[in-house]
Amino acid sequence: MRQRRARWLSSLAILAGLAAQTQSGFAAQTSAPVEINSFSGAYLSARVAENDNDLDNAINYYKQALAFAPEDTQLQQSLMLSLIAQGRFEESLPYADKLKEVPDIERFSRLALAVDSFKKKDFTKAQYWLKLSLGADLDKLISGVMTGWAMQGAGQGTDAMDYVGKLEGPEWFDLFKAYHRALIADAAGKTEKADAAYAEAIGNTSAGGAAPETWMRAAQAYAIFLARKGDKDKALSVLKQAEEFGPGKIEIVALRDRISKGEKPDPLVVNPSEGSSEILLNLATALNRGGGEPFVRLYLEYALALKPDSDVVLVQLAAVAEQLKDGERAIDFYRRIPASSPLKEVSELQTGLNLADLGRNDEAIKQLKVLVEANPQDMRGYLALGGVYASKQDFRSASELFDKAVSVLKTPTKADWNIFYQRGIAYERIKEWPKAEPNFRKALELYPNQPQVLNYLGYSWVDMGTNLKEALDMIKKAAELRPSDGYIIDSLGWAYYKLGRYDDAVREMERAVQLKPEDPVLNDHLGDVYWRVGRKLEATFQWRHARDLKPEPDVLASVEQKLLKGLPPLENKTAQEAPKPKPTAPKG
């Protein structure tokens, strides 16, 4: 079977109910800074460290560069932003003060000074710092909503609501404006206005599609508001709507359980600092769609400075750290989440996954075993621990673990499909196919047309030369459902290759490499199919490219052999030359 490393760990953040962009990663490499005796040397070292996400060293080098050019505003800006991004907010303030009148950076410098004023409850000063000479729509919304919160802090609750309501901007402003008008009215004790504004916010489901985390926060806040008013039934109705909007959201489930028991939870936001933290969180999560992680991290750090124990901000910062491949920092954030938080358990799961990605498998297994034993009904623990076993290629332990998980499940539901899928993978990897296949079928029974299961089972049949028509139909269906998944498209191309349909294989393999150009296995496969259709120069190029992408040792050995000798004649057998990595585990 093909040996591509299964992406078990990267899928589990989503399975655990975190933000969709969460991925586990390796820690950023850091080293002790060295003393540099020139401006250019210090500046270039700072830029390299910053690009490597080594912010502590970047800060040290920027400080050295500033010793040579103390009035350089670009250096001051870079240093200020690095300090904020690294959570060293108080250290950033002197530089923010120096940059408060520089138009190109005031959106960050004056925001830092406003945050400091909120912390000091100097709401008049906060309003002053929030007046920007320049500003894009995003800056206008942040400064406008935070100004409303400063007004509320100064005792002007009605004026604050009106101010936020009159902010001019594009249509996407509406959800944020309604939500924060509701929060301001709620904090000011204006019950009727709060109720109306909350209802407006959660009624805007179209905007919620673009900013789902903010919509869900509004639903939580509204349900808490209703429960505090004594309207338990309506509160639960709002939470039911939220669960339909975003199934499995941990905070929603926990809040529903509390309200069902008659509890009246504290509001999400109780003061102007928390309100300002909330808008920064809201916009950071709306922006976190991949590619803008350093920018998102800045807003989250501002939010954390205003509310240092915010579990949701800490989780989001941990997720960004994972996206930036800084597992150590992600672990630090997860470990700061309060024990009372509904996110504590999932943070411990994610800590275990990050430990595994850092190569600290024994620590990861120890932590995750404790979680499984403490809560044997929670399937997330089994998935996380099974993922660590899989990363160690210990599929025997994984299969035994998933056997235990299945024994706990009394009546499996659609949500449990992945337990059976992962058990099937574990059995397949230990070459117990008669036990593997029923698990794949059970996963599809629970979740018909699940693309990853269709892909894995279909390819396995192709690889074994059995059920070929059904197998190809399954892989085609998976590709139809996930046309942008390079690994599934690769499986389709590889199935055609195995069946000797080389022209079809070329078409699909070229698509797969376009989708995942950085994957050495996919480039290796494209080389194989090019060779079979007589495009030998292009095949050699692809194999060289695959080699340069640093594949796993077995793939590298195969590629180097092909670069020396090409592929052997087919004779009367199906193509079997390339190492055959199994289809990958699901992304969520």
Helices and strands as residue ranges (DSSP letters): H 8-15, H 39-51, H 55-68, H 73-85, H 89-98, H 106-119, H 123-129, H 137-153, H 157-165, H 173-187, H 191-203, H 205-210, H 212-229, H 232-245, H 250-260, H 272-287, H 293-306, H 311-323, H 327-335, H 344-357, H 361-374, H 379-391, H 395-408, G 414-416, H 417-429, H 433-446, H 451-464, H 468-481, H 486-498, H 502-515, H 520-532, H 536-548, H 553-565
